[in-house]
Amino acid sequence: MIHENFVIVGAIIFFFGSIGYFLETISGKVKPNRVTWFMWSLAPFIAFFAQIKQGVGIQALLTFMIGFIPLMIFIASFVNKKSYWRLGKLDIFCGILSIIGLVLWQITKNGNLAILFSLISDFMAAMPTVIKSLKKPETENYMLFFTNSLFAGITLLTIKQWSFAVYSFPLYIFICTGSTAIFIKFKVGKYFFK
């Protein structure tokens, strides 16, 4: 177990790891899926407020940052005139499922359920980008996902009392963004999609 203030170090690493992706979004080098990035900002903010209500401490900074950075990327995607928002069936399906998860949380008003539905929503929103990272890794930058996974790993190492409200989002982010970074960096999809 490491001191919980290391979460701040993780946040700084993630922030600086995100700058390149932000700049590449503005220049058009990367083409973020806007459905994913919008939902990646919405779901974590809801989970963040649920975590605060559940008494989660500094570890909630991870959840806040994984909402804030995607919001900045989403906004940046509109700056570049070459960016596009082409919605396919998968994008629409995942977006609808994400919104359903958020609506279900609003109905239940339970903090842990809010976190669970936010996780489901975030996962469904991630699918278009995860698939794109497999099929077209050249349209993504692995560093943002790698530093996000590193941030989540550091956050997990600071947890003293393991409860769903505390560990669920960091564990999910560690696995999801770590996998995506690997898919992009090592072009894993070339072994499956030819």
N, C-alpha and C positions, 0 to 999 in steps of 0.2 A: 504494500500500500504506500502510495506517495502522498505528499501533502496536497490538500484540495486546491491550493492556490495555483497548482500546476495547470489547472483548467484554463487560467488566464494565459499561460504560456501557449497552450494548445490553440486558444482563440487567436493569438497573435500569429502563430504559424499558419493557421488556416486563412487568416486575413491576407497575409503576404502571399500565400500560395494561390489566392484567388485573383490577385491583381492582374496577373498575366492573362487569365481567362477573360476577365473583364475587358482588358485592352484588346484582346484578340476578337472579342465579340463586337466591339465598336469598329474595328478595322475590317471585319468580315472574314477573318481567317477561320474562326469557329462559327458554327451555325447552331446555336442552342435551340432545342425544341421548346417553343414558347409555352405550350400546354404544360409540359413537365416543370419548367422553371417557375411558372405562375403558381402551380399547385405546390411546388417545393417551398414557396414562400408562405403560402396560406396555411397549410397543414402544420408546419412547425410552430408558427405563431400561436395557433390555437392550443397546441400541446404545451407550449411554453407557459401560457396563462393557466392552463390546467395544472402544470407542475408547480407553479407558484402557489396555487390554491391548495395543493397537496403537501406543501411544505418542503419541496425540493430546494436545496441550497444552491451553491455556486455551480453545481453540475448543470443547472438549467441554462447556464450561459451557452452551452453547446446547442441546445434547442433553439435559443434565440438567434445565434449566429447562423445556424443552418436554415433559418427563415430569412434573415437579413441579407446575406450574400446572394441567394437566388433572386431576391427582389431586385437587387442592384443589377444582376445579370439580365433579368427579364426587362428591366427598363433600358439597359444598354442595347438590347437586341433591336429596339426601335430607332436607335440613333443611326445605325448603318442602313443606308438606302437599299443595299443588296440583300439585307436580311429578309427572310420570308416567314410566313406563318401558313404553311400548307398543312391542313388537317386531313389526316387519313382516318380510316375506320378505327384503327387501333388507338389513335390519339383521342378520338371522340369517345370511344368505349371506356378508356382509362380515365378520361376527364369526368365522364358521367359517374363512374364508380367512385371516384375521389369525392365528388360533390355529395353523393349519397352518404358516404361515410361521415362527412362533416355534418350533414343534416341529421343523421342518426344520433350523433353526439349532442346536438342542440336539443333533441327530443329527450334524451336520457338525463342530461345535466349531472352526470357522474364523472368525477375527475379521472379515475382510472379508465373508464370507458372512453372519455374524451381522448386520452392518450392512445388507447388501442385504436379507435377510429381514425385518429390522426396518422398513426403508423400505417394502417391499411390504405388510407388515402394517399399518403406519401409513396407507398410501395406501388400502388396503381399508377400514380403520376410518373414514377421513375421508369416504368416499363418502356415507353417510347425511346427514352434516352439510352437505357441499357441495351435495347435491341439495336439502336443506331450505333452505339459504341462497338457492337459486335460486327455489324454490317459495314459501317463507314467510319472506322476509327480515326481516319484522317480529318474528319470534321469536328473532332473533339480534342481537348487538351487534358492529359491524364493528371497534371499537377494539382488542379483544383480538387479532384476526387481523392488523390493520394493524401493531400494535406488535410482534407476533411476526415478521412479515415484515421489518420494519425491523431487528429484532435479528439476523435471519438475514443480511440484507444487510450490516450492520456486520461480522458475523463473517466473511463472505466476503471483505470488504476487508482483513481482518487476516492472511489466509493467505499465508505465504511459500513454503511447499513444498506444491504441489498433489498430493495423493494421494487415492485414493478414500476412505480412512478419515477424512480431514480435511474434504474439501469436500462429500461426498455428502449428509449430513443437512442442513447449512445451505442448500445449493442447493435441495434438495427442499422444505424448509420455506419458503424465500423464495417459491418458485413457488406452492405449495399454499395457504399462508395469505394471500399477496398476492392470489391469484385470489379466494379466499373473501371477503376484505375488499371487493374490488371488487363481487362479486355482491351482497353485503349493502347496501353504501353506495349503490350506484347502481341497486339493484333490477333487475338485468340479466335475471332470469328472467321479468319481465313481457313481454319481447319474444318469449319462447319458449313460456311456459305461460299460456294465457288461460282 
